[in-house]
Amino acid sequence: MDGRGRAGEARSRGAPRLLSNWLLLVALLIVAIVAVGGITRLTESGLSITQWKPISGIVPPLNDAQWEAEFAHYREIPQYAAHNAGMTLDGFKTIFFWEYVHRLLGRVIGLAIALPLAWFWLRKQIPAGYGPRLFALLALVGLQGALGWLMVRSGLTDRTEVAPQWLAAHLATALFTMGAMIWTALDLRALAADPAARPARLRALGAATLAILAVQIVYGALMAGLRAGLVTDQWPLMNGTFFPGPTQAGASPAYLLFADPAIVHFIHRWFAWAAVAALIVLARAVKRSGDRAPSIAIHSAFGSQILLGIATVMSGVELWLAVLHQLVGALLVVATVWGVFAIGKTERQPNTGMAQPTIH
């Protein structure tokens, strides 16, 4: 191979690796915003900014008059009268800070996905077949922002907090987007190592494990939205009994399954073991495939998550424990996607001697 051929091959391998690193960085930002979102929820900060200003909202209040105007908007919503009547301006600034950081991170993530994607596309550095996937990731980030505002809006008029269902949709979409980014990044990394590599397949075991984990995540989000962690501070019993019974007698099955704090807590507490069983099966399959690192990551993540969940309940939902529980939950999704990818890696394509084509 002459020098020009070697240079072309290096470029064809370099672009996928650069794309992979970029997606992993954006996924890390999503992990960060999940953690900040946990703090925002636990400190009741999510409704402190009552308007959505995508551009001008980047700049926080800079003088006393602007702070007073923001505080006046907050005093108009039901949450202020129900929970924070008499709050000082300094107290408002504290809750405003966390919601502002949360929204600022959301804007950073949007720019971090959109601007590099446009750059790679204009320079024709996106490998064939990856364009639709990357633009779908951009759309998911946009959807996440829209769900975030719908979640906030749900708590501004008739409620004193955001609707738990919107919170669950917001968190689940964030973690799905992060998982899709990691999967695509791993595919691109394999392509960088071997231009003939094909994308990994989602196999039945991997799909089943992700589905079970998704149920557990949704119930965790409902737990957060319903403040269901405060139903009891006992483990393994709940207020002296195994099954606590519904909070509201005679409620519909839909209410009991998705809106009753005691029942939601019970489901999240015990369905966790179904998730653990599925993760153990997945980890063993990953180990048999010869890729030991994701197996170790899965075991470490779910072990830590179970202990943190128990500690969070028994502490009466101590802030730092609850935030760490949410953060490790995001890392468990990372480890699981890594493991599912590991068992879904396909055989190498026949080597045609040609570099991987790119989009033009």
Residue pairs with C-beta under 8 A, 6 or more apart in sequence:
1 9
8 355
9 195
9 355
12 195
12 355
12 356
12 358
13 192
13 193
13 195
14 192
15 120
15 125
15 126
15 127
15 358
16 127
16 188
16 189
16 191
16 192
16 356
17 188
17 189
17 192
18 125
19 120
19 125
19 126
19 127
19 130
19 134
19 185
19 188
20 185
20 186
20 188
20 189
20 192
21 185
22 116
22 120
23 137
23 181
23 182
23 184
23 185
23 188
24 181
24 182
24 185
25 112
26 109
26 112
26 113
26 181
27 178
27 181
27 182
27 185
27 334
29 105
29 108
29 109
29 112
30 109
30 174
30 175
30 177
30 178
30 181
30 330
31 178
31 327
31 330
31 331
31 334
32 105
33 102
33 105
33 106
33 109
33 174
34 171
34 174
34 175
34 178
34 326
34 327
34 329
34 330
35 323
35 326
35 327
35 330
36 98
36 101
36 102
36 105
37 102
37 170
37 171
37 174
37 326
38 224
38 322
38 323
38 326
38 327
39 45
39 98
39 319
39 323
40 46
40 98
40 99
40 102
41 167
41 224
41 225
42 317
42 319
42 322
42 323
43 94
43 95
43 98
43 319
44 79
44 83
44 84
44 95
44 161
45 94
45 95
45 96
45 97
45 98
45 99
45 102
46 99
46 102
46 151
46 152
46 155
46 161
46 162
47 74
47 77
47 79
47 99
47 152
47 155
47 156
47 161
47 162
48 74
48 92
48 95
48 96
48 98
48 99
49 57
49 70
49 96
49 99
49 100
49 103
49 152
50 73
50 74
50 76
50 77
50 152
50 156
51 57
51 73
52 149
52 152
54 107
57 103
58 104
58 107
60 96
60 100
61 67
61 69
61 70
61 96
67 89
67 92
67 93
68 89
70 92
70 96
71 89
71 92
74 80
74 92
77 155
77 156
77 157
78 157
78 158
78 159
78 160
79 155
79 159
79 160
79 161
80 87
82 160
83 160
84 91
103 148
106 144
106 145
106 148
109 141
110 141
110 142
110 145
113 137
113 138
113 141
114 138
114 141
117 134
117 135
117 138
120 126
120 134
121 131
121 359
124 358
124 359
124 360
125 358
126 134
126 358
126 359
127 188
127 191
127 356
127 357
127 358
127 359
128 356
128 357
128 358
128 359
129 199
130 184
130 187
130 188
130 359
131 359
133 184
134 184
136 180
137 177
137 180
137 181
137 184
140 173
140 176
140 177
140 180
141 177
143 173
144 170
144 173
144 174
144 177
147 166
147 169
147 170
147 173
148 170
150 166
151 162
151 163
151 166
151 167
151 169
151 170
152 162
154 162
154 163
154 166
155 161
155 162
155 163
161 225
162 225
163 225
164 221
164 222
164 224
164 225
164 226
164 258
164 259
165 222
165 225
165 258
166 225
167 221
167 222
167 224
167 225
168 218
168 221
168 222
168 225
170 221
171 217
171 220
171 221
171 224
172 214
172 217
172 218
172 221
175 217
175 330
175 333
176 214
178 330
178 333
178 334
179 210
179 333
179 334
179 336
179 337
182 334
182 337
182 338
182 341
183 200
183 337
183 340
183 341
186 200
186 338
186 341
187 197
187 199
187 200
187 341
190 197
190 200
190 345
191 197
191 356
194 348
195 355
195 356
196 348
196 349
196 350
196 351
196 352
196 356
197 348
197 349
198 346
198 347
198 348
198 349
199 346
200 341
200 344
200 345
200 346
201 344
201 346
202 340
202 344
203 340
203 343
203 344
205 281
205 282
205 285
205 340
205 343
206 282
206 339
206 340
206 341
206 343
206 344
207 340
208 278
209 278
209 279
209 281
209 282
209 336
209 339
209 340
210 336
210 337
210 340
212 274
212 275
212 278
213 275
213 278
213 279
213 332
213 333
213 336
215 271
215 275
216 268
216 271
216 272
216 274
216 275
217 329
217 333
219 264
219 267
219 268
219 271
220 268
220 326
220 329
222 228
222 258
222 259
222 264
222 268
223 229
223 264
223 265
223 268
224 326
226 259
226 261
226 264
227 261
227 317
228 261
228 262
228 264
228 265
228 268
229 265
229 312
229 313
229 317
229 322
230 261
230 316
230 317
231 238
231 239
231 244
231 247
231 261
231 262
231 265
232 238
232 239
232 244
232 265
232 313
233 313
233 314
233 315
233 316
234 240
234 313
234 314
235 310
235 313
235 314
236 242
238 244
238 262
238 265
238 266
238 269
243 266
244 262
244 263
244 265
244 266
245 262
246 256
246 260
246 262
246 263
247 260
247 261
247 262
247 263
248 255
248 260
251 259
251 260
256 263
257 263
257 264
257 267
258 264
269 309
269 313
272 306
272 309
275 302
276 302
276 306
279 298
279 299
279 302
279 336
280 299
282 298
282 336
282 339
282 340
282 343
283 294
283 295
283 298
283 299
283 339
284 295
285 339
285 343
286 292
286 294
286 295
286 298
286 339
286 342
286 343
287 295
289 342
289 343
289 345
291 342
293 338
294 335
294 338
294 339
294 341
294 342
295 339
297 334
297 335
297 338
297 339
298 332
298 335
298 336
298 338
298 339
300 335
301 328
301 331
301 332
301 334
301 335
301 336
302 332
304 328
305 325
305 328
305 329
305 332
308 321
308 324
308 325
308 328
309 325
311 318
311 321
311 325
312 318
312 321
312 322
312 325
315 321
